[in-house]
Amino acid sequence: ALAISPPRARAVVREAVRVSVTHGSLAFAEHCVAVGHYQHDSIVAAEAYLDRVLGHRLTARHALGLYPGPEGTHALFDNPSPSGWPIGALVVGLGEVGRLTPSKLSDTFARALLELARRSLEGSGPQAGGEAGKRLEIPVSSLLIGTGAGGMSVQDAVLALLRGVRQANDALRRAGQADAARIAAIELIELWQGRAIDAARALRRVSDDPELRGGFDVAELVREGTGG
């Protein structure tokens, strides 16, 4: 009898996602800005600023009880002004304060990024458009979600966000939509210089992480943005 070897599973080839750290104000973020929101919290700080520049759309949704909060919830807001800056906000639900873990952050961030991808493909998101027949290469800016009130270290938060990017792109691939869109770049933006430096140091761990190794093109130097 002939011994027939089982077919080898094809290795998944992931295109590298560009990742960088900017020391600066979110007012000058290059892309749609991702921010986190804990369940039952009010809209303050970075969210309050985004609410003002986005025509109070965040507080309008919050007043109706439609605002993200529980893990896995999210909402995407466009800037009503075509020349407004930043171009939009992606609010990511983080659940109850004190219960967020790196794996939960990855999961809820991935779901939010998939919303950004689908809305962009459908022509209704802040980064919609692109040439017909060409894949949308979607960039996103993000605060260091999960740090601060969440108690997560900068390193844990940065690596969790990158895992969320990987999960989102993997989900697009499994759904047969990777030829239409992918998350192509993430800019981590931080106002305080020390925390921005910590985020850049965390990126050095990418090459040591078996889940992330080879999946990101890392700019190791902190970029000086505006307002930092």
Disulfide bonds with the S-S distance in Angstrom:
none
